[in-house]
Amino acid sequence: MKNIISGTAYVLGDNIDTDQILTAEYLKVNPSTPEGYAQLAGLAMCGLPEGALPFLDASGQRAAHPIIVAGKNFGCGSSREHAVIALGAAGVQAVLAQSYARIFFRNCVATGEVLPLASATRLSDRLRTGDRVEIDNDAQTVTLLDCGETAAIDPAGELANIVAAGGLFAYARASGRIKSA
């Protein structure tokens, strides 16, 4: 398990839905091919409203910030796995939100693409895009590095190990719960 995740944050508000993360027109992209996976990386957050800060870096293929901080109900909307895969393909390591849509949270863990973490503290009001944060899974804290404040996060427990292994099936194989082919 990756115990410390640090980097800059891309900050969003409440009710960020899967259509903002990846619009439905791109569900035809096959994420199981290297070409499709790379294409999804360049489409991550393509449905954000006009005027939103750029999510991707200058290359257009990588997230400019490895951590997303959001408010309540992150990932609401449809149950598409493509949205989670697009974030992971773009290099997002973790999403830290107040709450999640259940299916989005489950898709994060099942695919092993992004670690979903929760904090009762409304960090989306305290941070700005580009602020530096450090998430410590062992200590169950997030430190806002630019101001030195620390907030509690909910325990990730075994979910962090599942994501680190590459998803539910990879974890089950690695832990001997299912046999490798």
N, C-alpha and C positions, 0 to 999 in steps of 0.2 A: 504494500500500500504506500502511496505517496503521502507522507505525513505532513509535509509543508508545501503549500502552493503559494507562490508569490508572484506579483506582477501588477500591472496597471489594470484598472477596472473600466469597463464600459457600463455606464449607469442608465437604467431605464426605470419606468414607473410601474404602475399596476396594470394588470390585465393584458400583458403582452401575449398575443395569441399566435398560434402556429402559422397563420397566414402572414403575420409580420415577420416571423422567423424564416419562412420559406413559402412563397405563394404557390397555390395549388397547380398552376400551370407547369411546375417543374417536378411533379410527382411521377412523370414518365421517365425521368432520369434514373438509370439503374445504379444504385450505390454500391453494388457488389463487384463492379468492374473498376479498375484503376482510373479509367477515363471518367466514369460517372461520379466516382468519389471526388475526384479533382474538380469536376464541374460543380458539384454541390458546394464545395468549399468557396468558390467564387460567387455563390448565390446566397450565402448566409446573410440573414437579416434584410433580404432584398425587398421585403414588404413594409419596411418602416416608412412612416410618412415623409413626404418631401420636406426638406429642411432639417431632418434629423442629422446628427453628427455622423460622419462616415464610420461604418463598422469595420470595413476592410482596410488594410494598409495600402500603400501606393502600388503594390504588385497586383492588387485586386484578387488575391488568392488566399490571403491569411488575415485572420482577425488582428486588428491593430492592438487589441488588449486581450490577454488570456483568461480574464475573469469577467463574468457578467454579474452585476449587482442589480437586483430588481426589487420591486415591491411585492404586492399580493397577487396570487393567481397566475404565476408565470407559466406559460405554455398551455393556456386554455384554448379551446377551439377543438379542432379535429384531432384524431388520434394518430396522425401520421408520424411514423418513425423517421421519415426523410428530414424533418425539421431538426431533430436531435443530431442526426448524422451530419447534416450541413454544418452545425455548430462545431462538432468534433473534427470534421474534415478541415475546417478553417483554423483549427488550433485552440479552440476554447477548451480550457482544462476544467473549469468549474463554473457553476451558476450558484450564486448566493442570493436567495430570495426570502421574503417573509413567508410565502406559501406557494404551492404549485398546484396545477391541475394534476390529478392523480395519474392519469395515463401518461402525461409528459414525464413526470417523475419516474414512473415505471420504465418508460422507454429509455431514459438516461441510463438507468441501471442495467436493463436487459441488453442494450447494445454495447455498453462499456465505453461510450463515446465521451460523456461529460459527467462529472461528479456533481449531483444536485445536493446542495447544502442549504439549511434553513436557519434563520435567526429571527427571534421575536423582535429584535431591535430593527427599526426602520432605517436601514443603512442607505437606502436609495435617496433619502432626504439629507443625509449627512455627507455624502460623497458626490464628487463631480467626475465626469469621464476624464480619465488620465491620472486620477489619484492612485497612489500606490497602496496596495493591501497585502497582508500576509495571513494566510489561513493555516492554522495549526490544528490538524485533525486530532492529534493526541490530547492536546490541552483543551480542545473544543472552544477555540477562540479565533477571532479575526482581529488583526491589529491594523488600524488605519495609520499607515507609516508616516504620512505627511503631518499628522497632528499628534500621534502617539496614543490615541484612544484605543481601547480594547473593548470588544463586545463578545458575548457568548454566542456560540452556534450550537445547534442541536447535534447530538452525537451521530456520526455517520455509521458507526459500528461496522458490521460485516459488509454493508453496501459499498464502502470505500474499497474493500478488498475485491469485491465483484467487479467494480469499474476498473480497478487497477489490473485485473486479470484479463480484461478485454470483453467483459460481458458475462451474462449468466451461463451460457454454455461453455465458454472457455474456463470459467471458474469451476464449474461442475467437473469438467475433465481434469483440470489441474488438481482438484481436491479429491479425486477418485470417486466422485459420486456417479459419474457415467464413464464408460470406457471410450477411449479414443478409437477412431476407425482404423 
